[in-house]
């Protein structure tokens, strides 16, 4: 399927250092982006589906880099079916597992945690809830695991490893396994802040610096934050990516954002939700955190949109997150919301409003066009003006 998105008011690249692309048209072919910027009339006419954005903005699909998936589109924690498909209506086209810790009766022995990671990986290998790409199968680092265990599951495709939910008595005890996982090309993540399981210790800056993971999960607290003085130390003494989450502490989210800006470390600042958890299910969680950061700091909204797209993709090694030829065709059309005081989507976000999701495309296929069932309605008329495919791309 070839798709053209035309009449775009802005195109957001996903790269916070160069956030905008000149032009008003994007063309996709199959599951990849074919061109971004301008296109000939012939190229647009050759497309099976043409979407008129009505002056709204196109951007890469949001990447939620901390989602507590289990098996299928179901969360036992909140006993809810269909939450991932609902997140697509919040502009999220990719979710990355925070480990399958919410699986009822989850195993904690070495063979069990390996089996759980492989099973979750395979569960979502071809399953796309609502069109979302879910990267599942994050091995939970537990006592008894050895480097050969990590080598074995890495050979089967597992590339995520999570520290902080295991039964280690001290957070320092995770360090050897974190480094072993990194040697086998896994992206390593660490629960940060208050204790994650009864009897365990808080994980703070000194532990992060000892472990040196790739990503500090919910560095702003999950939901309880580490001491304020630890943020600057982790920024200055490591290259750890700093993930802020909707379900965490808003004050320390803003503290972290301002510190990475001060120290020219915004490349390491990424956005996620850390849901579903006790904080609930948040289909618009990514958009809320982006609006909070943009409206309560002096930084422009496009930076935070890029932190939720391209920066996540770069740190996790994904082929999505940027609007450029050859990247995965995961695209969101975003707009200012009806009823707001701002007429431009970036001005609306800076004002603190939740942006309107007007269309979502994943894997080169429109999932809905017009408006999301979860976000406010868009200011502009976003519609399909040509469709040779026997399919209705309406909202609901």
N, C-alpha and C positions, 0 to 999 in steps of 0.2 A: 504494500500500500504506500502510495506517495501522498504526502500531505503538505499543503502550503498554509502558512499562517501569515496573513497580509494585513496591511493598515495598522501596523504596530506603532504606538507612540514612542516607546523606548524598548531597547533590548539590553537586558542585564547579562553580563558575560559569565558571572560566577567567580571572577578574579577580582578581589577587593582592591588590588593596586591599579587595575585598569577595568573599572566596573561596567563601562558602557561600550556598546558596539554601534557604529553608525549603520543606519538603514531601517527598513520597515518590514522586512520579509524573512521568514525562515522556511526552508523546505527540508522535509525528511523523506527518506526512502527506506522502506523496511523498518528495521529497528534502530537505524542510525540517522544522525543529522547529516544532510547532504550539503546545505549551504546556509549561511547566516549573514544577513545584511541586505543585499539587493538581489533581485532575480528578474529575468526577462519575462515578458508577458507569455512567451511560449512555454517557459519553464513552469509557470503557475498553471497555465492551461493544461499541461500534461499531468497534473496531479489528480488523484482520485477524489480527494477531499480538500476543499478550500475553506478555511476559517477566517472570517473577517473579525479582527480584534477590535475594531471600532475606536482605535486610538489608545487602547490599554497596553500594558507592558508585558513582554515575555521574559521569562527567567528560567533557569534550570529548576527541575523539581527539587523540592526540599528533601534533605537526607536527615532523617532522625537517627542519630548514631547511638542512642541508648533506648532500646525497646525490650521489654521483658516478654518475649514470645515464649510459647511452649510448643504445642503441636497444632497445626491448623490455625484458623482465625478465631481462636478462643483463649480467654484468660481465666484460669481458675481463681486468680486473686480477686477479681471483681465479678466472676461468674457471668461473663458477657461474651456473646457470640458476635462476630462481625466487626470488631473494633478496628482491625487493620484496614478493612475496606472503607470504614468511616474516616480514617486518617487521610485516605486519598482525597476525600472532600475537604481536607484541610491543606491540600497542596503537597502532601508528603508522597513522594514516588518511590522512596527507598527507605527501608528500616534495617538497622544493624542490631543484632542480638546483644543484650547485656548479660548473656548466659541464661540458660533455661532453668534458673533457680526456682521458679514457681511451679515446676512440674510436681504434682502431688507425689509424695513418697520418693523424691529424687534420691538416687543412689549417691553414696559418698566414698565408696571404695574405689580404688584405681580402675578396675575393669568396668565398674558401673559408670563412672564419670566419663570414661572414654566412649562407652556405648551410647550414653545420652547425647554427647556432642555429635557423634556420627549420625545417630538417628535424626536429630534435629536438622542437621545439615541436609540429609537426604529428603526430609519432609518438605523442605522449601526449595528443593533443587529445581523443580518445574512448576511449583504451585505459586500462583500470583494472585493473592487476594485483592480483588478490585483493580487488578493490574499492577499492584505494588511488587517491587523486587525486594525480597526479604533475605538478608544474609544471616543465616542461623547457624547454630552449632559452635557455641563458644565454650570451650572446655573450662570447667571450674577447677582451679588448682587446689588440690586436697593433699593432706599428708599421705605419704606412701607412693605418690607418683614419682617416677624417675624420668630422666631425659629420654630414655629409649621409648617410654610410653608416648611422650610427645612426638618423637620421631615417627612412631607407628601411625598415630592419627593424622599427623601432617601429611604423610604419604597417601592418606585416604581423602585428603582435601580440606581437613579442618585447619583454619587459618586465624582463628580468634582464641584468645586465652584470657581468663578473668581471675584476678586475685582479689580477695576480700570476703568471699563467702565460704571459704574453707575453714576447717577446724584447727588451724594453727593457733597456738597460744599467743604468739607474738607476731605482729605484722612484719617484723624483720625476717621471719622465717620464710616468707614468700620469695625473698630476693633470688635465691638460687634457681627456683623454678621459673620465675619471670625471665631471667637471663637465658635459661635453657630454651624457653619458648621462643625468644627472640632469635636464638641461633637457628631455629627451624622455621624462620621467616613468618612467624605468627605475629599479628598485631596484638600487643599485650595491653590490657586495661586493668585499672585498679580502682576499687571502691574507695572513695575519699570522704572523710568526715567521721561522723558518729558511728558507733559500732553497728555492724550489719547483722550479727547474730548474737544471741545471748551468751555472755561470758567472754566475748572477744573485746579487743581494745579498739579505740578510735584510730583511724589512719590519718596521719597529719603530714606536714611538710618533711619532717626528718625521715619518715618511712618512705615517702615518695622518692626522696633523693637517694635512699639506700637501694630501693628496688629499681629505679630508672625505667618505668614502663613507657610505652609509647603514648598512652593516654591516661590522664587523671580523670576518671569518671566523676561527674557532678562535683567538680572542684569547689563549686559554691555550696555544697552540702547535699547529702542524700538521705534526709532533708537537712541534717545538722552540719554546719560548716566547721572547717578547721580554723585555728586561730588566725586572725587578720594578718599578723606579722609573717605567717608562713607563705602567703601568696607571693610577695615580692621575692622571697628567698627562692621559691621554686622557679619563678620566672627567670631570675638572674643566674641560678646555679644549675640549670638543666635545660634540655630541649623538649621536655615533656609537653604534649598537647594538653590544653586546658579546656575541658568541656564544661559548659554551664548548662543547667537543666531547668526546665519549667517547674519541676517538683522540688526544687531546692530553695535556697535562701536568696531573695531578691537583692538585699543590700550587698551581699558578697558577690553576687553576679555583677553588679555595677562597679564594685571595688576592683574585681578582676579585669573587667573591660577597661577601666581607666588606667590600671597599671600596665596592661599589655600595650596600650596606646603610648603611655609615657616611655616605655622601654623598647619601643619598636618591635614588639613581639606579637603583633596582631595575627600574623600567619598561624600562630599556634592556638588561637581562640576559635572554638567551635561550639555549635549549638545543638542541643538535643532536648528530649522531654523527661527521660527517666520514668516512663509509664509503660504499662499499667502498674501502679503500686498502691499503697494506702492512700495516696493523693488522688487516685482515680484514673479515669480514662480521659484523655485530652486531645480530641481530634484537631483543635485549633491551637494546641500547646506551642508549636514552633512559632506560629504567627504572634502569639501573645509575648513570648520571650523576645522576639525580634522587635516588637513595638515597645516593650518596656525598655530595652537597651537603647533604642534609637531616641525615644522621647525623654529619657532621663539622663542622657549623657550628651556631650557636645559633638559626638561622632555622627556621620551621615548614615541614614538608614540603609543605603546600598551596601555599606560595609557589613552590616549584620546579616543582610540577605545572603551575601557571599560567604559569611562564616557558617551559614546553615546549608550551603550548597557546595561550592568549589573547595572550600577549606576542608570540609569533611571528606570530600572525594579524594583530595590530595593525600591527606593523612592516612586514609584507609586503602588507598591504591585502587579506587574505582574508576570506571570509564564513564561515569555520569558526572553531574555537578557543574559542567561547563557547557556553554552554548558555542560549539565549534564543530566543524566538519569532522566526521568520524566518531564523535562521541555518541553514547546511547541517547536515543530520542525520547528523553524524559523531560517534558516541558510543561510549565504552568503559565497561564495567562492571569495576571494579577491586576487589580484595579482599585481605585478609591471606592469606598462603600457609599451606597445610596443613603442620603439623610445626613451625611457628614458635612463639616464645614470646609473640607479640603477637596479640591477637584482633581488633584494629581495623586497617584498612589503613593509616591515617596513622601509627599507632603502629609498625606494622611497618616502614614506610619510614624513620621516624625512627630505628628500631633498626638500620637498614642492610640490611634484607632486601629482596629483589626482590619487588615486588607480584605477585599472581596476576591474570592477565587472564581474566575470566570470560565476556565477550561483547564483540563488536565489531560496530557498525552503521556502514555508510558509505552515503552517498547514500540514506538511508532504507531500507536493506535489511540484515537481519542476515547477517553473514558467517560467524559461528559463535556458538553459545550453549552454555555449560557449562564449558569450559576451553580454554585455548590449548594448542597442541601444543609451544610453546616455554617458556612460563612455568610456575612451580609451579602445582599445583592450588589452586583457591580454597577458603577455609574454609567458605563458605556454599554452599548448593545453589542454583545459578543455572540456571533451566530455562524452557523454553517451556511455558506452561500452556494456551495457545489458539493454534491455527494453522489458518486456512482456506485457506492457500496450499499448493499441491501441491509442497512443497519441504521437505527435511530440513535444519535449521539446526544439526546436530550439529558437533562439532569436526572429526573426520576420518572 
